[in-house]
Amino acid sequence: MTTIQTQELTKEQIQKAVDLIIDRMPPQTTLHREALAEFRNGNYPHVKKLAAFNPLDQYCKALSFLGGAFSPQAISTGNTFTILNESILKVGELAKERTALELGADIAEVFG
């Protein structure tokens, strides 16, 4: 378990955490590229809409959480950490799905 000292969160720290999460999930579809572009433009409501319209897409879900991390209310209540955690979990699910799909395709090729 990691111990963290309590300190006031800065926008820079949050941005670094968000960048780490995004770096672990490169976009692979047109939908992902659109969601990432909208996220980078600060259009968080549109990213949430994309996630709602594509409820099984882990990439969109992960991004849809992240916009809230910058909210002053989330920062002051500590909810930024919850938001980052939820996004991290979605990235983990995305990595699991991608690995399973890649391995399935590789095995199909062996027998194909």
C-alpha positions as CSV (number, residue, x, y, z in Angstrom):
1,M,0.0,0.0,0.0
2,T,1.2,3.5,-0.9
3,T,1.0,6.2,1.7
4,I,0.3,9.7,0.4
5,Q,0.8,12.9,2.4
6,T,-2.2,15.2,2.3
7,Q,-1.6,18.5,0.5
8,E,-3.6,20.9,-1.6
9,L,-4.1,19.6,-5.1
10,T,-2.9,21.8,-8.0
11,K,-4.2,21.9,-11.5
12,E,-0.7,20.9,-12.6
13,Q,-0.7,17.8,-10.5
14,I,-4.1,16.8,-11.8
15,Q,-3.1,17.4,-15.4
16,K,0.0,15.2,-14.9
17,A,-2.2,12.4,-13.5
18,V,-4.7,12.8,-16.3
19,D,-1.9,12.7,-18.9
20,L,-0.5,9.5,-17.3
21,I,-3.9,7.9,-17.7
22,I,-4.4,9.0,-21.2
23,D,-0.9,7.9,-22.2
24,R,-1.8,4.3,-21.1
25,M,-4.7,4.1,-23.5
26,P,-3.9,5.3,-27.1
27,P,-7.0,5.8,-29.2
28,Q,-7.7,3.0,-31.6
29,T,-11.0,4.0,-33.3
30,T,-12.6,7.1,-34.9
31,L,-14.8,7.3,-31.8
32,H,-11.7,7.3,-29.5
33,R,-10.0,10.0,-31.5
34,E,-13.2,12.1,-31.4
35,A,-13.6,11.7,-27.7
36,L,-9.9,12.5,-27.1
37,A,-10.1,15.6,-29.3
38,E,-13.2,16.8,-27.5
39,F,-11.5,16.1,-24.1
40,R,-8.4,18.0,-25.1
41,N,-10.7,20.9,-26.2
42,G,-12.3,20.9,-22.8
43,N,-15.7,19.9,-24.2
44,Y,-16.3,17.5,-21.3
45,P,-20.1,17.4,-21.8
46,H,-19.6,16.1,-25.3
47,V,-17.2,13.4,-24.0
48,K,-19.9,12.3,-21.5
49,K,-22.4,12.2,-24.3
50,L,-20.2,10.0,-26.3
51,A,-19.8,7.7,-23.3
52,A,-23.5,7.6,-22.8
53,F,-24.2,6.7,-26.5
54,N,-21.4,4.1,-26.4
55,P,-22.0,2.5,-22.9
56,L,-19.7,-0.5,-23.4
57,D,-16.7,1.6,-24.7
58,Q,-14.2,1.6,-21.9
59,Y,-12.1,4.3,-23.6
60,C,-15.0,6.8,-23.6
61,K,-15.9,5.9,-20.0
62,A,-12.4,6.5,-18.8
63,L,-12.3,9.9,-20.5
64,S,-15.8,10.8,-19.4
65,F,-14.7,10.6,-15.7
66,L,-11.6,12.7,-16.2
67,G,-13.1,16.0,-17.0
68,G,-14.6,16.2,-13.5
69,A,-11.2,15.9,-11.9
70,F,-10.5,19.5,-12.6
71,S,-13.8,20.7,-10.9
72,P,-13.0,23.0,-7.9
73,Q,-15.7,21.2,-6.0
74,A,-14.1,17.8,-6.7
75,I,-10.7,19.2,-5.7
76,S,-11.9,20.7,-2.4
77,T,-13.8,17.5,-1.4
78,G,-11.2,15.0,-2.5
79,N,-13.4,13.6,-5.2
80,T,-10.7,14.2,-7.7
81,F,-9.0,11.0,-6.3
82,T,-12.2,9.1,-6.7
83,I,-12.6,10.3,-10.3
84,L,-9.0,9.4,-11.1
85,N,-9.5,6.0,-9.5
86,E,-12.6,5.3,-11.6
87,S,-10.8,6.3,-14.8
88,I,-7.8,4.1,-13.8
89,L,-10.2,1.1,-13.4
90,K,-11.7,1.7,-16.8
91,V,-8.2,1.8,-18.4
92,G,-7.5,-1.5,-16.7
93,E,-10.6,-3.0,-18.2
94,L,-9.7,-1.5,-21.6
95,A,-6.2,-3.1,-21.4
96,K,-7.8,-6.4,-20.6
97,E,-10.2,-6.2,-23.5
98,R,-7.5,-5.2,-25.9
99,T,-5.1,-8.0,-24.8
100,A,-7.9,-10.6,-25.1
101,L,-8.9,-9.4,-28.6
102,E,-5.3,-9.3,-29.8
103,L,-4.5,-12.8,-28.4
104,G,-7.8,-14.1,-29.9
105,A,-6.9,-12.7,-33.3
106,D,-3.3,-14.1,-33.0
107,I,-4.6,-17.6,-32.1
108,A,-7.2,-17.5,-34.9
109,E,-4.3,-16.8,-37.3
110,V,-2.4,-19.8,-36.1
111,F,-5.4,-22.0,-36.8
112,G,-6.7,-20.1,-39.6
